[in-house]
Amino acid sequence: PRTEHVLALMAIRDRDLNIQQMIELSIRLCQGLDFLHQNNITHRDVKPENFLFSRDLKQVKIVDFGLSKSSASWRTRWIKEGGGTRRYMSPEQLAKRSLDARSDIFSLGLTLYEFLTGRHPCSGNDANEIMRQIRSSKYKFDPPSRYNPEIPSALDRIVLKALRRQPEHRYQSVTEMLLDMARIAESRI
């Protein structure tokens, strides 16, 4: 039998998941992206529309690999990158600089923020204003718990670390992020 999937976007819009379910799904999102990175693939278009959940919430599928790049070849590793969905791009992707897995981590941070709160962390009214806010250190991202008080402070710290504008200051791998997420899940059991 075929397992039906729903867009992560629907989970964001419908807001019918409790915090434990959101943490478990966030871990599954991280596991999927970590699998790609462990296989030297940078997705380059991480956003809610590119994650599908099974209706029982036990499986996550990542879709739309049209912009993905393998970092296995030195030729592709240093290509200046374009493409993607601007409101979910990392600062380095918006600046058309070389990308690696840490760019996906920033985009994952934006996606998790929206998944947990129902809103994008930038308050801009249009794509250009959102891009300026993503790139500017003058714009501070509010902790997700400001918009969803059920979010534990440890999860705030994880999402905000993923959203650090300098790649060297955010998580260096999704594996690191998963370790922190696992600690939250264990503490809530």
C-alpha positions as CSV (number, residue, x, y, z in Angstrom):
1,P,0.0,0.0,0.0
2,R,1.1,3.5,-0.9
3,T,1.8,5.8,2.0
4,E,0.3,9.2,1.5
5,H,2.4,12.3,2.3
6,V,1.5,15.8,3.2
7,L,3.5,18.9,2.7
8,A,5.3,20.3,5.7
9,L,3.7,23.6,4.6
10,M,0.3,22.1,5.5
11,A,1.6,21.3,9.0
12,I,2.8,24.9,9.3
13,R,-0.5,26.3,8.1
14,D,-2.8,23.9,10.0
15,R,-0.9,24.3,13.4
16,D,-2.4,21.0,14.7
17,L,0.7,19.4,16.0
18,N,1.8,19.5,19.7
19,I,5.4,20.5,20.7
20,Q,6.5,16.8,21.1
21,Q,5.3,16.0,17.5
22,M,7.1,19.1,16.2
23,I,10.3,18.2,17.9
24,E,10.1,14.6,16.6
25,L,9.4,15.9,13.0
26,S,12.2,18.4,13.3
27,I,14.6,15.6,14.2
28,R,13.4,13.6,11.1
29,L,13.9,16.7,8.9
30,C,17.5,16.9,10.3
31,Q,18.1,13.2,9.8
32,G,17.0,13.5,6.1
33,L,19.2,16.5,5.4
34,D,22.1,14.9,7.4
35,F,21.8,11.8,5.1
36,L,22.2,14.0,2.0
37,H,25.2,15.8,3.5
38,Q,26.8,12.5,4.6
39,N,26.6,11.6,0.9
40,N,28.2,14.9,-0.2
41,I,25.0,16.4,-1.5
42,T,24.1,20.0,-0.8
43,H,20.3,20.5,-1.5
44,R,20.5,24.3,-2.1
45,D,16.7,24.8,-1.9
46,V,15.7,23.7,1.6
47,K,12.2,25.1,2.4
48,P,8.9,23.8,3.8
49,E,7.5,23.0,0.4
50,N,10.4,20.5,-0.2
51,F,9.6,18.3,2.8
52,L,6.8,15.7,2.8
53,F,5.6,13.9,6.0
54,S,3.7,10.7,6.0
55,R,0.2,11.0,7.5
56,D,1.3,9.0,10.5
57,L,4.3,11.5,10.9
58,K,6.8,8.6,11.0
59,Q,8.5,9.3,7.6
60,V,9.9,12.5,6.0
61,K,10.8,12.8,2.4
62,I,12.9,15.5,0.9
63,V,12.0,16.5,-2.6
64,D,13.0,18.8,-5.5
65,F,16.7,18.1,-6.1
66,G,16.8,20.4,-9.2
67,L,19.4,22.7,-7.6
68,S,21.3,20.1,-5.6
69,K,25.1,19.7,-6.1
70,S,27.4,17.0,-5.2
71,S,30.5,18.2,-3.4
72,A,32.4,15.1,-4.3
73,S,34.1,16.9,-7.2
74,W,36.5,19.8,-6.6
75,R,35.1,21.4,-9.8
76,T,31.6,21.8,-8.3
77,R,32.8,22.6,-4.8
78,W,33.9,26.2,-5.6
79,I,31.2,27.2,-8.1
80,K,29.4,30.4,-7.2
81,E,25.8,29.4,-6.6
82,G,22.6,30.8,-7.8
83,G,19.0,29.6,-7.8
84,G,16.8,28.7,-4.9
85,T,13.9,30.4,-3.1
86,R,15.0,33.8,-1.8
87,R,13.1,33.8,1.4
88,Y,14.8,30.6,2.5
89,M,18.3,31.4,1.2
90,S,21.4,31.7,3.4
91,P,23.3,35.0,3.5
92,E,26.1,33.5,1.4
93,Q,23.6,32.1,-1.1
94,L,22.0,35.6,-1.5
95,A,25.5,37.0,-2.0
96,K,26.2,34.4,-4.7
97,R,29.2,33.1,-2.8
98,S,30.4,29.5,-2.7
99,L,28.1,27.2,-0.8
100,D,28.5,24.1,1.3
101,A,26.3,22.1,3.7
102,R,26.2,25.1,6.2
103,S,24.1,27.0,3.7
104,D,21.5,24.2,3.9
105,I,21.7,24.5,7.7
106,F,20.8,28.1,7.6
107,S,17.8,27.3,5.3
108,L,16.9,24.5,7.6
109,G,16.9,27.0,10.5
110,L,14.5,29.2,8.6
111,T,12.3,26.2,7.8
112,L,12.3,25.0,11.4
113,Y,11.5,28.5,12.6
114,E,8.5,28.6,10.4
115,F,7.4,25.1,11.2
116,L,7.6,25.7,15.0
117,T,6.0,29.2,15.0
118,G,3.8,29.4,11.9
119,R,5.7,32.5,10.7
120,H,9.0,33.3,8.9
121,P,11.6,34.9,11.2
122,C,11.9,38.0,9.0
123,S,9.2,40.6,9.1
124,G,9.7,42.1,5.7
125,N,6.7,42.9,3.5
126,D,8.3,41.7,0.2
127,A,11.1,39.5,-1.0
128,N,13.7,42.3,-1.2
129,E,13.1,43.4,2.4
130,I,13.3,39.8,3.6
131,M,16.6,39.3,1.7
132,R,18.0,42.4,3.4
133,Q,16.9,41.2,6.8
134,I,18.5,37.8,6.2
135,R,21.8,39.4,5.2
136,S,21.9,42.2,7.8
137,S,23.3,41.6,11.2
138,K,21.4,44.6,12.3
139,Y,18.2,42.6,12.1
140,K,17.9,40.3,15.0
141,F,15.9,37.1,14.8
142,D,13.5,36.7,17.7
143,P,13.6,33.5,19.6
144,P,10.9,31.1,18.2
145,S,9.4,30.9,21.7
146,R,8.2,34.5,21.4
147,Y,5.6,33.2,18.9
148,N,5.1,29.8,20.4
149,P,5.6,29.7,24.2
150,E,5.6,25.9,24.2
151,I,9.0,25.9,22.6
152,P,11.7,25.1,25.2
153,S,14.7,27.5,25.4
154,A,17.1,24.8,24.3
155,L,15.2,24.6,21.0
156,D,15.3,28.4,20.7
157,R,19.1,28.1,21.0
158,I,19.3,25.4,18.3
159,V,17.2,27.3,15.8
160,L,19.0,30.6,16.4
161,K,22.4,28.9,16.1
162,A,21.4,27.5,12.7
163,L,20.4,31.1,11.8
164,R,23.8,32.6,12.5
165,R,24.8,34.7,9.5
166,Q,28.4,33.7,9.4
167,P,28.7,30.1,8.3
168,E,31.7,29.5,10.7
169,H,29.5,30.5,13.7
170,R,26.5,28.2,12.9
171,Y,26.4,24.4,13.1
172,Q,29.1,23.0,11.0
173,S,27.1,19.9,10.3
174,V,23.5,18.7,10.7
175,T,25.0,15.8,12.8
176,E,26.0,18.4,15.4
177,M,22.5,19.9,15.3
178,L,21.0,16.4,15.6
179,L,22.9,15.8,18.8
180,D,21.4,18.9,20.4
181,M,18.0,18.0,19.1
182,A,18.3,14.5,20.6
183,R,19.1,16.0,24.0
184,I,15.8,18.0,23.9
185,A,13.8,14.9,22.8
186,E,15.3,12.8,25.6
187,S,14.6,15.5,28.2
188,R,11.0,15.6,27.2
189,I,10.3,11.9,27.5
